[in-house]
Amino acid sequence: MNNGSIGAQLRIERLKRSMSQKDVSEKTNISVRLLGQIENNKGNHRESTLKLLIDFYGLGLMRVSRVNKNEK
């Protein structure tokens, strides 16, 4: 897993909060399966879903997009 990816960053933020994927799923109405796919950078996901998670964790879009640019 690329530690600079959005998925990796979201996983780190979840773990910092000692939350399981199930905890996040219950609070965001995003399925556990989809959360796993996002965290493992599998597939393409809706921007609205990623924004929901970014907002949920209180991450700034600039911070996430800066990390995303470093992936390339």
Backbone bond lengths (Angstrom), bond angles and torsions (degrees), N, CA, C in turn:
res aa  C-N    CA-C-N  psi(-1)  N-CA   C-N-CA  omega(-1)  CA-C   N-CA-C  phi
1 M - - - 1.468 - - 1.521 108.63 -
2 N 1.292 115.88 135.18 1.456 122.57 177.61 1.520 108.95 -77.48
3 N 1.338 117.14 116.91 1.464 120.39 -176.98 1.514 113.13 -69.65
4 G 1.338 118.33 -12.06 1.449 121.05 178.00 1.514 112.90 -94.59
5 S 1.321 117.65 -0.59 1.456 120.54 -176.72 1.525 111.18 -77.26
6 I 1.313 115.49 159.93 1.463 120.33 177.17 1.521 109.61 -61.24
7 G 1.333 116.94 -43.43 1.452 120.41 -179.90 1.519 112.36 -59.37
8 A 1.328 116.23 -45.15 1.463 120.62 178.85 1.523 110.67 -63.61
9 Q 1.312 116.56 -40.47 1.468 120.37 -179.94 1.528 110.72 -64.73
10 L 1.334 116.49 -40.86 1.464 119.77 178.59 1.531 110.68 -65.28
11 R 1.323 116.99 -39.00 1.464 120.73 177.45 1.533 110.43 -63.12
12 I 1.310 116.91 -44.77 1.463 121.16 178.93 1.525 110.32 -59.52
13 E 1.333 116.07 -44.37 1.473 119.51 179.65 1.530 111.05 -62.84
14 R 1.334 116.81 -39.21 1.472 120.24 178.26 1.523 110.16 -63.49
15 L 1.319 116.43 -45.97 1.462 120.51 -178.46 1.527 112.34 -67.24
16 K 1.337 117.55 -34.69 1.472 121.09 175.76 1.523 110.86 -57.40
17 R 1.324 115.49 -31.18 1.469 121.58 -178.19 1.526 111.89 -93.06
18 S 1.318 116.62 6.67 1.472 122.75 -178.75 1.525 111.40 52.62
19 M 1.319 115.27 43.59 1.462 120.78 179.94 1.521 109.70 -109.51
20 S 1.315 115.91 145.49 1.457 121.30 172.80 1.531 108.02 -88.17
21 Q 1.319 115.41 167.10 1.464 118.75 174.75 1.526 109.33 -62.11
22 K 1.317 117.24 -34.60 1.464 120.46 178.50 1.531 110.90 -63.08
23 D 1.340 117.26 -41.04 1.470 120.91 177.56 1.529 110.50 -58.84
24 V 1.333 115.91 -47.79 1.469 120.84 -179.35 1.525 109.67 -64.40
25 S 1.316 116.38 -41.35 1.459 121.45 179.36 1.526 111.21 -57.57
26 E 1.312 116.15 -45.64 1.467 120.42 -178.66 1.523 112.20 -65.58
27 K 1.324 117.36 -32.48 1.462 120.83 -177.92 1.526 113.56 -85.70
28 T 1.331 116.86 -23.13 1.469 120.03 -175.79 1.527 113.71 -113.25
29 N 1.319 116.94 -10.08 1.466 122.13 -175.11 1.526 112.60 62.20
30 I 1.329 116.43 29.40 1.461 122.92 172.51 1.530 105.75 -103.48
31 S 1.317 117.38 132.02 1.463 119.49 -176.14 1.535 111.73 -63.57
32 V 1.323 115.13 151.39 1.463 121.06 177.48 1.534 109.51 -59.01
33 R 1.309 116.26 -40.37 1.471 120.43 179.62 1.529 111.06 -60.04
34 L 1.335 117.04 -46.30 1.458 120.79 179.90 1.527 110.85 -65.50
35 L 1.331 117.49 -40.44 1.467 120.12 177.40 1.528 110.51 -58.66
36 G 1.320 116.60 -42.69 1.459 120.59 178.27 1.513 111.93 -62.08
37 Q 1.322 116.22 -42.43 1.465 120.22 178.91 1.527 110.82 -62.99
38 I 1.318 116.15 -43.13 1.472 120.44 179.83 1.525 109.86 -63.25
39 E 1.333 116.67 -49.09 1.460 120.58 -177.44 1.523 112.12 -63.75
40 N 1.325 117.15 -27.04 1.460 121.28 179.72 1.522 112.81 -99.87
41 N 1.329 116.33 10.93 1.471 122.86 176.35 1.521 112.57 55.60
42 K 1.314 115.38 42.46 1.466 121.51 178.12 1.517 109.00 -102.64
43 G 1.309 117.86 122.89 1.455 122.18 176.33 1.514 113.27 80.49
44 N 1.331 114.04 178.52 1.461 121.92 176.60 1.515 108.02 -106.61
45 H 1.310 116.00 137.77 1.463 119.86 -175.18 1.519 110.87 -123.77
46 R 1.307 114.07 152.32 1.460 119.77 -179.71 1.522 110.66 -60.41
47 E 1.306 113.67 139.97 1.456 119.86 177.07 1.530 110.60 -58.59
48 S 1.329 116.95 -36.91 1.464 120.61 -179.08 1.534 111.41 -64.74
49 T 1.328 117.45 -34.24 1.467 120.86 178.00 1.520 110.16 -69.22
50 L 1.318 116.66 -44.16 1.462 120.36 178.59 1.524 110.57 -64.33
51 K 1.333 116.68 -40.40 1.466 119.95 179.15 1.524 110.60 -64.15
52 L 1.319 117.25 -39.16 1.467 120.92 177.59 1.526 110.34 -58.17
53 L 1.326 116.94 -44.44 1.466 120.49 179.37 1.523 111.50 -68.91
54 I 1.316 117.24 -40.70 1.463 121.20 177.95 1.522 109.94 -60.05
55 D 1.325 116.68 -44.41 1.467 120.89 177.77 1.522 111.47 -66.91
56 F 1.325 117.09 -41.22 1.459 121.94 -179.83 1.527 110.79 -57.67
57 Y 1.318 116.50 -42.26 1.465 120.77 -179.15 1.532 112.67 -85.98
58 G 1.309 116.80 -5.05 1.461 120.54 178.62 1.514 113.42 72.21
59 L 1.324 115.99 30.30 1.458 120.32 178.91 1.518 109.64 -89.06
60 G 1.301 116.89 142.37 1.453 120.31 176.14 1.514 110.25 -79.30
61 L 1.315 116.86 144.21 1.468 120.63 178.04 1.517 111.78 -60.76
62 M 1.327 117.94 -35.84 1.458 120.73 179.83 1.525 109.78 -62.39
63 R 1.328 116.99 -41.31 1.461 121.04 -179.17 1.524 110.20 -64.35
64 V 1.315 116.78 -44.25 1.457 120.85 -179.10 1.511 110.72 -68.35
65 S 1.331 118.76 -43.64 1.460 120.11 -178.52 1.526 110.56 -67.94
66 R 1.311 118.33 -31.50 1.461 121.30 176.64 1.524 109.42 -64.26
67 V 1.316 117.47 -43.73 1.467 121.72 177.78 1.519 109.56 -64.66
68 N 1.334 117.22 -42.94 1.458 121.71 -179.39 1.529 111.36 -61.30
69 K 1.315 118.69 -39.38 1.458 121.61 179.34 1.515 111.16 -64.80
70 N 1.329 117.50 -30.51 1.449 121.11 179.60 1.527 111.69 -71.39
71 E 1.338 118.28 -14.98 1.458 122.21 178.51 1.518 111.25 -68.49
72 K 1.310 117.43 -33.10 1.468 122.46 -170.75 1.505 112.50 -73.37
